[in-house]
Amino acid sequence: MAELASLVQRLEVAVGRLESMSGPGGSAGNSAGGAVSVYVEAFDEIVSGPVAQYFSLSQQIGGDVQKHAEMMKQAFSCERELLIKASSSQKPSDAVLTTLLQPVSKAIQQVQTFREQNRTSPLFNHLSAVSESVPALGWVAMAPKPCPYVKEMQDAAMFYTNRVLKEYKEKDKTHADWVKAYVSIWTEMQTYIKKHHTTGLTWSTSGPVASASAAPPSARAGGCPPPPPPGPPPPPVDFSGPSSGGGDTGADTRNALFASLNKGADITKGLKHVGDDQKTHKNPSLRSQAAPIRTGPKPFASPTPRPAASATPTRTLPPVLELEGKKWKVENQEGVQDLVINDTELKQVVYAFKCNKSTLQVKGKINSITVDNCKKMGLVFDDVVGIVEIINCKDVKVQVIGKVPTISINKTDGCHIYLSKDSLSCEIVSAKSSEMNILVPNKDGEFV
């Protein structure tokens, strides 16, 4: 009896949902006053909970963080529209699904572009934390394991959220609350996905198949009319009767072909004999004649490359080596092997960006050093009291002359660290990197 009562209760819940979807208020996909599905309501709880708290704290911080939060709010709005459509429509083809995902994809790209355009922002760590993890909104396209994907994106943000916590630990508690609220968004999102979308975005089993044009109707003033229907197919060709104007031509040609094939060895009697005086390999004088020699087609001949009609010239930024406030900026250096920073102070930092095939030496004691987006870069420094960070680099070499407490390697392919005897106890942290080598000096002073 208990099982029967449970079954009846489940049926009543299912009927109630169907009635709410087909009632006068609109279907489950109608966001304008109509009922929405259970998982859209659960998504709204995330938006009104941790997302709203994150947005409120971003407004308190202000500046670039507030602008970034407004973009994130728009991204969640685009994702909600997709969830509404999925709750009332059946899953479409891959081509249509790609079109439906474009608003979410564009919102993600906007968030990431804003971070790249504001690398000099004092709140760059906040922007990076959001930019690194916002692809988690793409879980709607990840099947059959969307939840681990969100977890991976959340972990990518941890590198920068920890830097925010460290920077504002004793300065402003608002930033710590901001980190807590933002991280909780993706924690709640994982719980939401496990409950409602375990193996991927859940589409409705009834209703029409989703289409890119199934958005809420809008006025089509001045719009183009639909294309006319295609014309009728051409009439079938009659192969049974003779064609007009020489119907026996095809049959005669085939008969002549088979007759020539039946000659056997006699088929070559009609060929013209070529004498030695007409052969170029036996008569070299024929090679000097100016008459053009006909050649057959050349298979697999690649076409002659043509220059681009309007090739966009590569934009080269001027090299920079200057002190701006407390930050030494080393940017866009190409093939310079004698970059030296002298007269350093303990509160100063060094930021090297987009330097290729160059070597930088930092003398004295300094707060921190960051090497970002550099290739084949060499870094030699005396003492650092904070951290040395290698981010988005390829084939870099770092040598410590004095002491350094922490070295961080993130998203880097090819990194060689040469430690001094005084820095053997330093902590080395890596994430999403490869080909890393740590070399330490032996008793003879050679690195092993």
C-alpha positions as CSV (number, residue, x, y, z in Angstrom):
1,M,0.0,0.0,0.0
2,A,2.8,2.3,0.8
3,E,4.3,1.8,-2.7
4,L,0.9,2.4,-4.3
5,A,0.5,5.7,-2.4
6,S,4.0,6.8,-3.4
7,L,3.2,6.0,-7.0
8,V,-0.1,8.0,-6.9
9,Q,1.7,10.9,-5.3
10,R,4.3,10.9,-8.1
11,L,1.6,10.8,-10.7
12,E,-0.2,13.8,-9.1
13,V,3.1,15.8,-9.2
14,A,3.6,14.9,-12.8
15,V,0.0,15.9,-13.8
16,G,0.4,19.2,-11.9
17,R,3.6,20.0,-13.9
18,L,1.9,19.2,-17.2
19,E,-1.1,21.4,-16.3
20,S,1.2,24.3,-15.4
21,M,3.0,23.9,-18.7
22,S,-0.2,23.8,-20.8
23,G,-2.2,26.3,-18.8
24,P,-3.3,29.8,-19.9
25,G,-0.2,31.4,-18.3
26,G,1.9,29.9,-21.1
27,S,4.2,26.9,-21.4
28,A,7.2,26.1,-19.3
29,G,9.4,28.0,-21.7
30,N,7.5,31.3,-21.4
31,S,9.4,33.6,-19.2
32,A,6.8,36.4,-19.4
33,G,4.5,35.5,-16.5
34,G,4.1,31.8,-17.4
35,A,5.2,28.9,-15.3
36,V,8.7,27.6,-15.6
37,S,10.1,24.2,-15.0
38,V,11.6,23.0,-11.8
39,Y,15.2,23.2,-12.9
40,V,14.7,26.8,-14.2
41,E,13.4,27.7,-10.8
42,A,16.4,26.0,-9.2
43,F,18.7,28.1,-11.5
44,D,16.9,31.2,-10.4
45,E,17.8,30.4,-6.8
46,I,21.4,30.5,-7.8
47,V,21.0,33.8,-9.6
48,S,19.1,35.3,-6.7
49,G,21.6,33.8,-4.1
50,P,25.4,33.7,-4.7
51,V,25.2,35.5,-8.0
52,A,23.3,38.4,-6.5
53,Q,25.7,38.5,-3.6
54,Y,28.7,38.5,-5.9
55,F,27.1,41.4,-7.9
56,S,26.4,43.4,-4.8
57,L,30.0,43.1,-3.5
58,S,31.3,43.9,-7.0
59,Q,29.4,47.2,-6.8
60,Q,30.9,47.9,-3.5
61,I,34.4,47.4,-4.9
62,G,33.5,49.3,-8.0
63,G,35.8,50.1,-11.0
64,D,36.6,47.3,-13.4
65,V,35.2,44.6,-11.0
66,Q,31.8,46.2,-11.2
67,K,31.9,46.4,-15.0
68,H,33.0,42.8,-15.1
69,A,30.1,41.8,-12.8
70,E,27.6,43.4,-15.1
71,M,28.9,41.3,-18.0
72,M,28.6,38.2,-15.8
73,K,25.1,39.1,-15.0
74,Q,24.3,39.3,-18.7
75,A,26.0,35.9,-19.2
76,F,23.8,34.2,-16.6
77,S,20.7,35.8,-18.2
78,C,21.7,34.3,-21.6
79,E,22.1,30.9,-19.9
80,R,18.7,31.2,-18.3
81,E,17.0,31.8,-21.7
82,L,18.7,28.6,-23.0
83,L,17.4,26.7,-20.0
84,I,13.9,28.0,-20.5
85,K,14.0,26.9,-24.2
86,A,15.3,23.4,-23.2
87,S,12.6,23.0,-20.6
88,S,9.8,23.4,-23.2
89,S,11.5,22.0,-26.4
90,Q,13.0,18.7,-27.5
91,K,16.7,18.5,-28.3
92,P,17.5,19.9,-31.8
93,S,20.2,18.9,-34.2
94,D,23.8,19.8,-33.5
95,A,23.7,22.6,-36.1
96,V,20.7,24.2,-34.4
97,L,22.1,23.6,-30.9
98,T,25.3,25.5,-31.9
99,T,23.2,28.4,-32.9
100,L,21.3,28.3,-29.6
101,L,24.6,28.3,-27.7
102,Q,25.9,31.4,-29.4
103,P,24.5,34.0,-27.0
104,V,26.2,32.2,-24.0
105,S,29.4,31.8,-26.0
106,K,29.5,35.5,-26.9
107,A,28.9,36.5,-23.3
108,I,31.8,34.3,-22.2
109,Q,34.1,35.9,-24.8
110,Q,33.0,39.4,-23.7
111,V,34.1,38.6,-20.1
112,Q,37.4,37.2,-21.2
113,T,38.1,40.1,-23.6
114,F,37.5,42.7,-20.9
115,R,40.2,41.0,-18.8
116,E,42.7,41.0,-21.7
117,Q,42.0,44.7,-22.4
118,N,42.7,45.7,-18.7
119,R,45.9,43.9,-17.8
120,T,47.2,47.0,-16.1
121,S,44.2,47.3,-13.9
122,P,44.9,47.3,-10.1
123,L,42.1,44.7,-9.8
124,F,43.6,42.4,-12.4
125,N,43.6,39.4,-10.1
126,H,39.8,39.9,-9.6
127,L,39.3,40.0,-13.4
128,S,41.5,37.0,-13.9
129,A,39.6,34.9,-11.4
130,V,36.4,35.6,-13.2
131,S,37.9,35.2,-16.7
132,E,39.5,31.9,-16.0
133,S,36.3,30.3,-14.6
134,V,33.6,31.9,-16.7
135,P,33.8,29.1,-19.3
136,A,32.1,26.9,-16.7
137,L,28.8,28.4,-18.1
138,G,29.5,26.2,-21.1
139,W,28.5,23.1,-19.2
140,V,25.3,23.2,-21.2
141,A,27.3,21.8,-24.1
142,M,29.3,19.3,-22.1
143,A,27.9,15.8,-22.1
144,P,28.0,13.3,-20.5
145,K,30.0,14.9,-17.6
146,P,29.2,18.5,-17.2
147,C,29.8,18.6,-13.4
148,P,33.5,17.7,-13.6
149,Y,34.0,20.4,-16.2
150,V,32.6,23.1,-13.9
151,K,34.9,21.8,-11.1
152,E,37.9,22.1,-13.4
153,M,37.0,25.7,-14.3
154,Q,36.5,26.5,-10.6
155,D,40.0,25.2,-9.8
156,A,41.4,27.4,-12.6
157,A,40.1,30.4,-10.7
158,M,41.7,29.4,-7.4
159,F,45.1,30.6,-8.4
160,Y,43.9,34.2,-8.7
161,T,41.3,34.1,-5.8
162,N,44.1,33.0,-3.5
163,R,46.1,36.0,-4.7
164,V,43.2,38.3,-3.9
165,L,42.9,36.9,-0.4
166,K,46.6,37.3,0.2
167,E,46.7,40.9,-1.1
168,Y,43.7,42.1,0.9
169,K,44.0,39.9,3.9
170,E,44.6,42.7,6.3
171,K,43.3,45.6,4.2
172,D,39.7,45.2,3.2
173,K,37.4,42.4,4.3
174,T,35.0,43.2,1.3
175,H,37.5,41.5,-1.1
176,A,37.5,38.3,1.0
177,D,33.7,38.3,1.0
178,W,33.8,38.8,-2.7
179,V,36.0,35.8,-3.2
180,K,33.7,33.7,-1.0
181,A,30.6,34.7,-2.9
182,Y,32.1,34.1,-6.3
183,V,33.5,30.7,-5.5
184,S,30.1,29.7,-4.0
185,I,28.5,30.3,-7.4
186,W,30.3,27.4,-9.0
187,T,29.9,25.3,-5.9
188,E,26.2,25.7,-6.0
189,M,26.3,25.2,-9.8
190,Q,27.8,21.8,-9.3
191,T,25.1,20.8,-6.9
192,Y,22.5,22.1,-9.3
193,I,23.9,20.1,-12.2
194,K,24.2,16.9,-10.2
195,K,20.5,17.2,-9.3
196,H,19.0,18.3,-12.6
197,H,21.5,17.7,-15.4
198,T,23.6,14.8,-14.4
199,T,24.7,13.7,-17.9
200,G,24.1,16.9,-19.8
201,L,21.5,19.6,-20.4
202,T,18.0,18.0,-19.8
203,W,15.7,18.7,-22.7
204,S,11.9,18.3,-22.7
205,T,10.5,14.9,-23.9
206,S,7.4,16.6,-25.3
207,G,6.7,19.8,-27.2
208,P,8.2,20.9,-30.5
209,V,11.8,20.4,-31.5
210,A,13.9,23.5,-30.5
211,S,14.8,25.7,-33.4
212,A,17.0,28.8,-33.7
213,S,14.0,30.8,-34.9
214,A,11.7,29.7,-32.0
215,A,12.5,32.8,-30.0
216,P,9.7,34.9,-28.7
217,P,7.9,36.6,-31.6
218,S,9.0,40.1,-32.5
219,A,7.7,42.7,-34.9
220,R,9.0,42.2,-38.4
221,A,8.5,45.7,-39.7
222,G,10.4,46.2,-42.8
223,G,11.6,42.6,-42.8
224,C,12.2,40.6,-45.9
225,P,9.4,38.3,-47.1
226,P,10.1,34.6,-47.0
227,P,11.6,33.1,-50.1
228,P,9.3,31.6,-52.7
229,P,8.8,27.9,-52.8
230,P,11.0,25.9,-55.1
231,G,9.7,25.1,-58.6
232,P,8.6,21.7,-59.8
233,P,11.2,19.1,-60.6
234,P,12.3,18.6,-64.3
235,P,10.4,16.0,-66.3
236,P,12.0,12.5,-66.4
237,V,14.2,11.7,-69.3
238,D,12.9,8.9,-71.6
239,F,15.7,6.6,-72.4
240,S,13.5,4.0,-74.2
241,G,12.9,5.9,-77.4
242,P,15.4,7.5,-79.9
243,S,16.5,11.0,-79.3
244,S,15.6,13.7,-81.8
245,G,18.2,14.7,-84.4
246,G,20.4,11.6,-85.0
247,G,19.1,8.9,-82.6
248,D,21.5,6.2,-83.9
249,T,24.7,8.3,-83.2
250,G,25.3,6.8,-79.8
251,A,24.7,3.2,-80.9
252,D,27.0,3.6,-84.0
253,T,29.8,5.0,-81.8
254,R,29.6,2.0,-79.4
255,N,29.6,-0.5,-82.2
256,A,32.7,1.1,-83.7
257,L,34.5,1.0,-80.4
258,F,33.8,-2.7,-79.8
259,A,34.8,-3.5,-83.4
260,S,38.2,-1.8,-83.0
261,L,38.7,-3.7,-79.7
262,N,38.0,-7.0,-81.4
263,K,40.9,-6.5,-83.8
264,G,43.3,-7.8,-81.2
265,A,46.9,-7.3,-82.2
266,D,45.9,-5.8,-85.5
267,I,44.7,-2.7,-83.7
268,T,48.3,-1.2,-83.8
269,K,48.5,-1.4,-87.6
270,G,47.0,2.0,-88.0
271,L,49.7,3.8,-85.9
272,K,52.3,5.9,-87.8
273,H,55.9,4.8,-87.6
274,V,58.4,7.3,-86.1
275,G,61.9,7.2,-87.6
276,D,65.1,7.8,-85.8
277,D,65.5,11.2,-87.4
278,Q,62.3,12.3,-85.7
279,K,63.3,11.1,-82.2
280,T,64.8,13.8,-79.9
281,H,66.9,11.3,-77.9
282,K,68.6,10.1,-81.2
283,N,68.6,13.5,-83.0
284,P,69.8,16.2,-80.5
285,S,69.3,18.9,-83.1
286,L,65.6,18.7,-82.6
287,R,66.0,19.9,-79.0
288,S,67.3,23.3,-80.1
289,Q,64.2,24.0,-82.2
290,A,62.0,26.8,-80.9
291,A,58.8,24.9,-81.5
292,P,56.9,24.4,-78.3
293,I,56.6,20.9,-77.0
294,R,53.2,19.9,-75.9
295,T,53.0,18.3,-72.5
296,G,50.2,16.5,-70.9
297,P,48.5,17.6,-67.7
298,K,50.7,17.6,-64.6
299,P,48.9,15.7,-61.8
300,F,49.0,17.1,-58.3
301,A,50.5,20.4,-59.5
302,S,50.1,22.9,-56.8
303,P,48.8,26.3,-57.9
304,T,51.1,29.3,-58.0
305,P,50.8,31.0,-54.6
306,R,49.4,34.5,-54.9
307,P,50.1,37.3,-52.5
308,A,47.3,38.2,-50.2
309,A,45.2,41.0,-51.7
310,S,45.0,43.0,-48.4
311,A,47.4,41.5,-45.9
312,T,47.0,43.2,-42.5
313,P,50.5,44.3,-41.4
314,T,51.6,42.9,-38.0
315,R,51.3,45.5,-35.3
316,T,54.6,46.0,-33.5
317,L,54.4,47.7,-30.1
318,P,57.3,49.8,-28.9
319,P,59.6,48.2,-26.3
320,V,59.2,49.4,-22.7
321,L,61.6,49.5,-19.8
322,E,60.5,52.0,-17.2
323,L,59.5,52.5,-13.6
324,E,55.8,53.5,-13.2
325,G,55.1,54.2,-9.6
326,K,56.3,51.1,-7.8
327,K,56.2,48.8,-10.8
328,W,59.0,48.2,-13.2
329,K,57.4,47.6,-16.7
330,V,59.4,45.4,-19.2
331,E,57.3,44.9,-22.3
332,N,57.6,44.0,-26.0
333,Q,61.4,43.4,-25.8
334,E,62.7,41.4,-28.9
335,G,66.2,39.8,-28.9
336,V,67.6,42.1,-26.2
337,Q,70.1,40.2,-24.0
338,D,71.3,43.0,-21.7
339,L,68.2,44.2,-19.9
340,V,69.2,45.3,-16.4
341,I,67.2,46.9,-13.6
342,N,69.3,48.7,-11.0
343,D,68.4,50.9,-8.0
344,T,65.6,48.6,-6.8
345,E,63.7,49.1,-3.6
346,L,61.9,46.6,-1.4
347,K,58.4,47.8,-2.2
348,Q,58.9,47.7,-6.0
349,V,57.7,44.9,-8.3
350,V,58.8,43.8,-11.8
351,Y,56.3,42.9,-14.5
352,A,57.7,41.5,-17.8
353,F,55.1,41.1,-20.6
354,K,55.5,39.7,-24.2
355,C,59.3,39.6,-24.2
356,N,60.9,37.2,-26.7
357,K,64.4,35.9,-26.9
358,S,65.6,38.4,-24.2
359,T,67.4,38.2,-20.9
360,L,66.5,40.4,-17.9
361,Q,68.6,40.8,-14.8
362,V,67.2,42.3,-11.6
363,K,69.7,43.5,-9.0
364,G,69.0,44.1,-5.4
365,K,66.1,43.1,-3.2
366,I,62.6,43.5,-4.6
367,N,59.0,42.6,-3.6
368,S,57.9,40.3,-6.5
369,I,58.5,39.5,-10.2
370,T,55.9,38.4,-12.8
371,V,56.8,37.1,-16.2
372,D,53.7,36.9,-18.4
373,N,53.3,35.7,-22.0
374,C,57.0,35.6,-22.8
375,K,58.9,33.2,-25.0
376,K,62.5,32.0,-24.7
377,M,63.0,34.5,-21.9
378,G,65.8,34.5,-19.4
379,L,65.5,35.9,-15.9
380,V,68.3,36.4,-13.3
381,F,67.6,38.1,-10.0
382,D,69.2,38.6,-6.6
383,D,66.6,38.5,-3.9
384,V,62.8,38.5,-3.8
385,V,60.9,38.7,-0.6
386,G,57.5,37.8,-2.0
387,I,56.8,35.6,-5.1
388,V,58.2,35.0,-8.6
389,E,55.4,34.1,-11.0
390,I,55.7,32.6,-14.5
391,I,52.4,32.7,-16.4
392,N,51.5,31.8,-20.0
393,C,55.1,31.4,-21.0
394,K,57.1,29.1,-23.3
395,D,60.7,28.0,-22.8
396,V,61.8,30.3,-20.0
397,K,64.9,30.1,-17.7
398,V,65.0,31.5,-14.2
399,Q,68.1,31.7,-12.1
400,V,68.1,32.7,-8.4
401,I,71.3,34.3,-7.1
402,G,70.1,35.0,-3.6
403,K,66.9,34.0,-1.9
404,V,63.2,33.6,-2.9
405,P,60.4,32.1,-0.7
406,T,58.0,31.0,-3.5
407,I,58.0,30.4,-7.2
408,S,54.7,29.9,-9.1
409,I,54.5,28.3,-12.6
410,N,51.1,28.5,-14.3
411,K,50.1,27.6,-17.8
412,T,53.7,27.4,-19.0
413,D,55.4,24.9,-21.4
414,G,59.1,24.6,-20.7
415,C,60.5,26.2,-17.6
416,H,64.0,25.7,-16.1
417,I,64.6,26.9,-12.5
418,Y,68.2,27.3,-11.3
419,L,68.2,27.6,-7.5
420,S,71.0,28.9,-5.4
421,K,72.2,27.2,-2.2
422,D,70.4,29.8,-0.1
423,S,67.0,29.2,-1.9
424,L,66.9,25.4,-1.7
425,S,64.0,25.7,0.8
426,C,61.8,27.7,-1.5
427,E,58.2,26.5,-2.3
428,I,57.5,25.8,-6.0
429,V,53.8,25.6,-7.1
430,S,52.7,24.7,-10.6
431,A,49.4,24.3,-12.4
432,K,48.6,23.3,-16.0
433,S,52.3,23.4,-17.0
434,S,54.7,20.9,-18.6
435,E,58.4,20.3,-19.2
436,M,59.5,21.8,-15.9
437,N,63.0,21.2,-14.5
438,I,64.4,22.3,-11.2
439,L,68.2,22.4,-11.0
440,V,70.2,22.7,-7.8
441,P,73.9,23.2,-7.3
442,N,76.1,20.3,-6.0
443,K,79.2,20.6,-3.9
444,D,81.3,21.7,-6.9
445,G,78.8,24.5,-7.7
446,E,77.5,22.7,-10.9
447,F,73.8,22.4,-11.4
448,V,72.3,19.0,-11.4
